[in-house]
Structures are given as structure tokens and as C-alpha cells.
């Protein structure tokens, strides 16, 4: 027996592959918004170089964006699926998209992991060479110091080339990453672009109610997205008004932060029964929102993108994410994989600094979760590590 929904999905997605420009075809609003931001960023970084080509590209992007005056085909399908069809058909669509992605994901993830490991190795080599260069410089061995400096230059060029390859593979993965969440993002973006399209049949209110209903069923919504990070969405604001309808109490807000690939999403899924995406590598981009009920309480849960990652080298993104967590939460879970480390010190230091700087009545509690401990019964060792850890934090 073949469900009608399956036939519709086949007609929409069978013609797509890893070679087609999927994001442009199925989510034109978010695709063009992203292309516009990228083009504007490149223009802002130009000094005396010619920018005629980029300006022409930006004008063309804006022209295409403004030409969208009706709900696109794929977006219309998912709007109908949300408001007119039973929940089981949404689950069928989710499974169909999962199987569609699986055709292309495995080799790309293998390439990505190999490139990342090589990049980390090259970075370690650069740090070692820099230490050796400093030693020879201090000893007055200038010839050897210059030789090592040349090696550092070559290693940095190698690292930069690997970064470009990582970005290319990430873009290929994004191109096939068609999910229910992606189409919900497109609905949110379309509402910001042309809210009048949602005026008929009280469509905006229906979608707002469905979004909250989906959150209670475990789905998560992408509320902090893009580069630079942004979260403005009138449709999400409309949806959040429905949270209070389930309880007279104010919601409790909980956020998890931690390094990339420290299983933050898995922790939330196992603890609260959520359905945040989990996979190898970076699967949470920005910040996702879900809602759960516990007794008479409503808990709003934020899952955040991993900190201290290769893709976001530098502290600005990490500081933004930690600050966002501290400013919006009653409790922040600091999830860390493995033993005490310099990375954990850095993460906790950022958390404490943000907590101390907040001049808001909402001051979150911090709960530290140390995963994958080698011996959970070795309390003496743990206490010594903790004391040293606290000492380093105070000294910094």
C-alpha cells in the first residue's frame, strides 16, 4: 500500500540530488537572504579593489528576492502538511527526507572528519614549530629560527587550504540537508518577507498553534540562526504566546552550552524527551528551541551550537553564544566531554564572566556536567582536580 503523501514526496524530491542546487530550489527565501548577507559582507571587506562584479551580483540577488510574491511550491506543500494533514503524515515526510539524505551523507561525513583531523594535526604542528622558533630566537640561533619560520609559513598555507576544503564539504552537506526544520525556517522567513500572504484563512495563527503543538511533541525550532546570528521572527513571537495557555505558571528556561561534539543534543533528548538533531560532527547551527511539560511546569529548552569549534575559530562567536545563554535562562547546563581540561577552563571562565557582567534580575544557575569520566569512584582525585581547576579560574 502506498500513502498519497509518499507519492507527493516522490514527485517533489525524486528529481533532486546532491548535484542539484537544492537550497535555491526548495527554500528560495532563506537561500537568497543568506546570499545577500554573504555578498554584503564581502563588499564591506573590500578597500580599493574593484567591487563592480559584487555590486552587480547583489543587485541581481535583491531583484530575485523581490520577485517572490507568492508562496513557493515546496513551502506551500509543508504549510498544507502542517495545518491540514494528520501528524502521522508529517512523520512520514520526516522519514522520507531522512532516507533521501542518507543516499549522500556518508561519504561526505567521512571526507569532512578526515579533513578536520588533518587540520587539527597541522594546527598542533604550527604551535610546536612556534615554540621551537621562540627557543632558537632566545638562544640567538637566528639561522635555525628562520628555517623554522619558513616551515610555519608553509604549514599555515596548508592549514588555510584545509579550511577551504572543510568549508566546501560543509556547503555540500548543507545542500543535501533537507529537513522538516529547514522548511519551518523557510516558512518563518517567508512570513517576515510577505506577511500579507498569511492573512487569508487566519493562516498565521494556525501555524503559530501548530508550531507550539509540534514543540510539545518533541520538534525543535531554529530561533537563532545565520551569520551574523539573528533571531527576529514575528511568527515565533506569535507562537510563544500559546505557551502560557497550558499553564498559569511562568515557563522555566534552560539552556545547554558546551564544546562541539560533546553530545549536548543527546543529553537533552535523553533527559527531557526532546527530538534535537544528533549526528557526527556539527549538527546544531545557532540555537534551537523546544518546549516540554513537567507536572504543572512548562520548560523552554535551548540547544546551542558547539563552542570552541574549528569552523568558528575566534572568541566572538563563543562569547555571543554564552552571553545569549546567560541572558535568557534560569539554568545553564555546561556540558563537557572528558576530564578537566584547558578547554573546560576557558568555557567556564566565559560563563562566569558573562554571569558576573549581567545586570539583570534573571541570574542563571550553572550546572556542570562532566561526561565520560574514566573512574567515577575516584573522589580524592576528582576533588584535587576540582581544587586546581578553581585555583586556575581565580588566577585568570
Secondary structure as UniProt FT lines:
FT   HELIX           4..13
FT   TURN            14..15
FT   TURN            18..19
FT   HELIX           22..26
FT   HELIX           28..44
FT   HELIX           52..67
FT   HELIX           73..84
FT   HELIX           87..138
FT   TURN            139..140
FT   HELIX           142..176
FT   HELIX           180..193
FT   HELIX           195..198
FT   HELIX           200..202
FT   HELIX           203..216
FT   TURN            217..218
FT   STRAND          221..225
FT   TURN            226..229
FT   HELIX           234..240
FT   TURN            241..242
FT   HELIX           243..246
FT   STRAND          252..259
FT   TURN            260..261
FT   HELIX           264..272
FT   STRAND          287..294
FT   TURN            295..296
FT   STRAND          297..304
FT   TURN            311..312
FT   HELIX           315..328
FT   STRAND          331..337
FT   HELIX           342..357
FT   STRAND          365..371
FT   TURN            376..377
FT   HELIX           379..395
//
